[in-house]
Amino acid sequence: MRKLMALAVSAILLSGCASQADSQSTTAVPVEDPLKEQLFHSWFAAEFDNHEQHWQDSIDKKDNPELQVHEHIHHVFAPLPTPAMEGETYFVKQYMDGDSNKVYRQRLYQFIRNEQKGAIQLNIYRFKDEEKYQDAHLNPEAYQTLTMDEVTTYPGCEVYWAYKQDQSAGDYFEGSMEQNACAIKSRRSGKMIYFNDTLRLTDNEIWIADVAHDEDGNYVFGNKAGIPHINRKVTYFTGWGGNKLGGPDGEDEKSWGFTRNIMIHNEGQIWPLIDDKTGESTGYSIQLAKLTYQNTKNPILKLGIIDDATGKTITYIWSDRINEKLGINLRWLQAGLTEKEQNPHFGF
């Protein structure tokens, strides 16, 4: 609960990624070329998830009880034009534990060019009526009538994105706020809380870390080790699954349940196998996840079968992460998945 409250307190911000000190091989490039802006948005517009980091932390904590486990967070950054605003705008939804109902942040992001700083400026807006704009990416018409009276922002909490060229790490965009400019008075303590977040965006990842301290310099929240939430861009797969009711020991060979409209992403999402005809659970779920197993350190894409009664993975197959198709046939259970053709990085 404490972690969830910390995330809620920081909901005024796009979580930032802990930036690493630039090496001599890193060069900041002013964002003046429209092609750089296009590149930024082609990288940013997607869903991201840190399932593997959370999974790995949970394993490592067994040997290191003091380890601060990163929360499992999913991010939706959906481009959504807003006539009331200039620049590029997005609907943002962020939730925890792979549960789209555990939302801790919904925001409207506005990106404009800041000529003075040679950067892409991110302005973050909060909806005054959260319910009205819930899941606005699924109802884009709502943004067409949105007015500036329906949103609010916190001056000083803008994020400035700069393009970096790095000979060793590759090119990326780094975002940061002006030091201690983002300050909000805590309703609980009455003290000023200062946010100093930074971000890093690549073609496949966004690193996110919320960092805050009070006016006395005391820690409020953020990873104490300075390790960001490392989120990967998800890819969705569509497909089908079916299994014999009663599981492998079921007596009726002809009694099967089928799910034909699966849409599951590859960063740890679990999809329950619900029979299309009856709407009832078949007792099993599938999970698709990019993982790196301890003994081999070999990155894989895992398709697992979960027994809903125990929550445990009873069997799985693994393949190369670049595979566009994968499937499993256990005689009593079958499933087939294919990478989503249109907008593969979004689940809608």
VENMO-V762347 format. One record per pair of residues at least 6 apart in sequence whose ideal C-beta (glycine too) atoms are under 7 Angstrom apart, sorted by the first residue. I is the first residue (numbers start at 1). J is the second residue. D is the distance in whole Angstrom. If there is no record, write none. Layout:
# VENMO-V762347
I;J;D
I;J;D
This chain:
# VENMO-V762347
3;71;6
4;96;7
4;104;6
6;221;4
7;71;7
7;104;5
8;104;5
9;221;7
10;210;4
10;212;7
10;221;7
11;104;6
11;105;4
12;124;7
12;126;7
12;154;5
12;157;6
12;184;7
13;124;7
13;157;6
13;195;6
13;197;6
13;210;7
14;109;7
14;122;7
14;124;6
14;159;6
14;199;7
15;197;7
15;208;4
15;209;7
15;210;5
15;229;7
16;175;6
16;197;3
16;198;5
16;199;4
16;208;6
16;209;6
16;210;7
17;198;6
17;199;5
17;200;4
17;206;7
17;207;3
17;208;5
17;209;6
17;228;4
18;198;6
18;207;7
18;209;4
18;226;5
18;227;7
18;228;4
19;174;6
19;176;7
19;198;4
19;200;6
25;166;6
25;167;4
25;168;6
26;164;6
26;166;5
27;164;7
27;165;5
28;162;5
28;164;6
29;163;5
29;165;6
30;118;3
31;37;6
31;118;6
31;119;6
31;120;5
31;161;7
31;162;7
31;163;5
32;118;6
36;163;5
37;113;7
37;120;6
40;120;6
40;161;7
40;173;6
41;88;6
43;201;6
43;202;7
43;203;5
44;77;6
44;201;6
45;77;6
45;79;5
46;77;6
46;233;5
46;345;4
46;346;7
47;74;7
47;75;6
47;76;5
47;234;5
47;265;7
47;345;6
47;346;6
47;347;7
48;75;4
48;206;5
48;231;4
48;232;6
48;233;6
48;234;7
49;74;5
49;231;6
49;232;6
49;234;5
49;267;4
49;268;7
50;70;6
50;72;6
50;73;6
50;229;5
50;230;6
50;231;4
51;72;6
51;267;5
51;268;3
51;289;6
52;290;6
52;291;6
53;70;5
53;229;7
53;230;5
54;69;7
54;70;5
54;71;7
54;72;4
55;291;7
57;67;6
57;69;4
57;70;5
58;69;6
60;67;6
61;67;5
61;69;6
68;223;6
68;224;6
68;225;6
70;223;7
70;229;5
71;96;6
72;96;6
72;97;5
72;98;6
73;94;6
73;96;6
73;229;6
74;94;7
74;95;5
74;98;6
75;94;5
75;231;6
76;92;7
76;93;4
76;137;7
77;90;5
77;92;6
78;90;6
78;91;5
78;137;4
78;346;7
79;88;7
79;90;6
80;89;6
80;90;6
80;91;4
80;136;6
80;137;6
80;140;6
80;143;5
81;89;6
81;143;7
82;89;4
82;108;7
82;143;5
82;146;6
83;144;6
84;146;6
84;147;6
84;148;6
85;110;5
86;112;6
87;110;5
87;111;5
87;112;4
88;111;4
89;108;6
89;109;7
89;110;5
90;109;4
91;108;7
91;136;4
91;137;5
92;105;7
92;106;7
92;107;4
92;109;6
93;103;6
93;106;5
93;135;7
94;104;6
94;105;4
95;102;5
95;103;5
95;104;7
96;102;5
96;104;6
98;268;6
98;269;6
98;270;7
106;127;6
106;130;6
106;133;7
106;134;7
107;124;6
107;125;6
107;126;6
108;125;4
108;127;7
108;151;6
109;122;6
109;124;6
110;123;4
110;125;7
111;120;6
111;122;6
112;121;5
113;120;6
114;121;4
114;160;7
117;160;6
119;160;4
119;161;6
119;162;5
120;161;4
121;158;6
121;160;6
122;158;6
122;159;4
122;161;7
122;175;7
123;153;6
123;158;6
124;153;6
124;157;6
125;151;4
125;152;7
125;153;5
126;151;6
126;152;5
127;133;5
127;150;7
127;151;6
128;150;6
128;151;7
128;152;6
129;150;7
133;142;6
136;142;5
136;143;6
137;348;6
138;348;6
154;182;7
154;184;6
156;181;4
156;182;5
156;183;7
157;177;7
157;182;4
157;195;7
158;177;7
159;175;5
159;176;7
159;177;6
159;199;7
160;175;7
160;176;6
161;173;5
161;174;7
161;175;4
162;173;7
162;174;6
163;173;6
164;171;7
164;172;5
164;173;7
164;174;5
165;171;5
166;172;7
170;202;7
172;200;6
172;201;6
172;202;5
173;201;4
174;198;7
174;199;7
174;200;6
175;198;6
175;199;4
176;198;4
177;195;7
177;196;6
177;197;6
179;196;6
180;194;5
180;196;7
182;194;7
182;195;4
183;192;5
183;193;7
183;194;5
184;193;5
185;192;6
186;193;5
189;214;7
191;214;5
191;215;5
192;214;7
192;215;4
193;212;5
193;214;6
193;220;6
194;212;6
194;213;6
195;211;7
195;212;5
196;211;5
197;209;7
197;210;6
197;211;6
199;206;7
199;207;7
199;208;7
200;207;4
204;232;6
204;233;5
205;230;6
205;231;6
205;232;6
205;233;7
206;231;5
207;228;4
207;229;7
207;230;5
208;228;6
208;229;4
208;231;6
209;222;6
209;223;6
209;228;4
209;229;6
210;221;6
210;222;5
211;222;4
212;220;4
212;221;5
212;222;6
213;219;6
213;220;6
214;220;6
232;267;6
233;345;6
234;265;4
234;266;6
234;267;5
234;345;6
235;265;6
235;266;5
235;339;6
235;344;5
235;345;6
236;263;6
236;264;7
236;265;5
236;340;4
236;344;6
236;347;5
237;264;6
237;266;7
237;288;6
237;337;4
237;338;6
237;339;6
237;340;6
238;262;6
238;263;5
238;338;6
238;340;5
239;262;5
239;335;7
239;336;5
239;337;4
239;338;6
240;258;7
240;259;6
240;260;5
240;262;6
240;335;7
240;336;6
241;259;5
241;262;6
241;273;5
241;286;6
241;334;7
241;335;4
242;256;5
242;257;6
242;258;4
242;259;7
242;334;6
243;256;7
243;257;6
243;273;6
243;282;5
243;284;5
243;332;6
243;333;4
244;250;5
244;255;7
244;256;6
244;332;4
245;255;5
245;256;6
245;257;6
245;282;6
246;252;7
247;283;6
247;332;7
248;332;4
257;273;7
257;275;3
257;282;4
258;275;6
258;276;6
259;273;5
259;274;6
259;276;6
260;276;6
262;271;5
262;337;7
263;347;6
264;271;4
264;286;7
264;288;5
265;288;7
265;347;6
266;288;5
266;289;7
266;290;6
266;301;6
267;289;7
267;290;6
268;287;7
268;289;4
269;287;7
269;288;6
270;285;5
270;287;5
270;306;6
271;285;6
271;286;5
272;281;6
272;285;4
272;308;7
273;282;5
273;284;5
273;285;6
273;286;7
274;280;7
274;281;6
275;282;6
281;308;6
283;308;5
283;309;7
284;305;6
284;306;6
284;307;6
284;308;6
284;333;6
285;306;4
285;308;6
286;303;7
286;304;7
286;305;6
286;335;6
287;304;4
287;306;6
288;303;6
289;302;5
290;299;7
290;301;6
290;321;6
291;300;6
291;302;5
292;298;7
292;299;5
293;300;7
299;321;6
300;318;4
300;319;7
300;321;7
301;318;7
301;319;5
301;320;7
301;321;5
301;323;6
302;316;5
302;318;5
303;316;6
303;317;5
303;326;6
303;328;6
304;313;4
304;316;4
305;313;7
305;314;6
305;315;5
305;316;7
305;333;6
306;312;7
306;313;6
307;314;5
315;330;7
317;328;5
319;326;5
324;338;7
324;339;4
325;337;7
325;338;5
326;337;6
327;335;6
327;336;4
327;337;7
328;334;7
328;335;5
